[in-house]
Amino acid sequence: MKKIICVLAILFSHLVSSHPGRTASDGCHYCRTNCTKWGVPWGERHCHRRVDESDLEKLLGELRKEKDSIVNVLQTHQHKKSIR
């Protein structure tokens, strides 16, 4: 199970996009580092969007598909080992 979680974390790590800087309790902060790289004017206070339910549903659907793929690969591998 731990291996599956690790594989899923690696597969979906590309979905995370962040930049340096801590946020306040409201999820906002001032850009002070590499602002142009992130497309934010230097010194501008901005907030990171919250994930809404539709985003979570979409991610859950993708995770289910990936889980099914991984399960199929593992079952195929176990079947091949049992034939030997």
N, C-alpha and C positions, 0 to 999 in steps of 0.2 A: 504494500500500500504506500509506503514511504517513497518507493521508486516512482510510482505513478504520480504522486504529488510533485516530486522533483521534476519529472518530465513535463508535467502540465505547467509548472512555474516557468520552465525554460521556454516552452512553446509560446506562452502568452506574455513573456517579458517585453516583447516588441510593442505591446499595447500601451505600455507605460511610457509617458513622456514627461520629463520634469526638468527643472533647472535649479541652480543653487539658490539657497536662501530659505530661512525658516519662515513660517507663516504665523500670524496672530491667531487668536481663538476663532476669529470669523473666517479664516482661510485666506486672508489677504496679507500682502507685504509690499515693500518698496523694492524695485529692481535696483541693485547696486553692482551686479557682476555680469559681464557678457550680455548686456541687455539687447544689443542689436542682433546678436546670435539668436536670441529667443524671440525677437520681433517685438520687444517692449522698449519704449523710450526710457533712458536712464532716469532714475528717481521717481518714476511713475508708480503709484500704488495700484496694484491690480489684485484680483481675486481669482483663485482657481475654482473652476466650476465643480459643483457637486455632481455625483453620479445619480441620475434619476432611474426610475424603475424600468423604463424601456431599455436603457443601457445594460442594466443588470440582467434582464430577460435575454437580451441578445448574447451577452457573455455566457450566461448559463447554457444557452443552446449550443454555442461553440464548444464549451467545455464538455457537454454531453457527447457531441460528435467526436471530439478528440479522445474521450474516455472509451467510446465504442471502438475506435480505431486501435487504441492501445490494447484493449481487451482482445480484439481479434488477432493482433500480432502475437500476444502472449499465448493465446490458445493454440494458434498455428505452431508456434515454437514448441509448446509442450506436446502437441500431437506428433510432431516430427521426432521428438526425443523418445516418445513411447514406442514408435515404430522400430527404432534401431535396436 
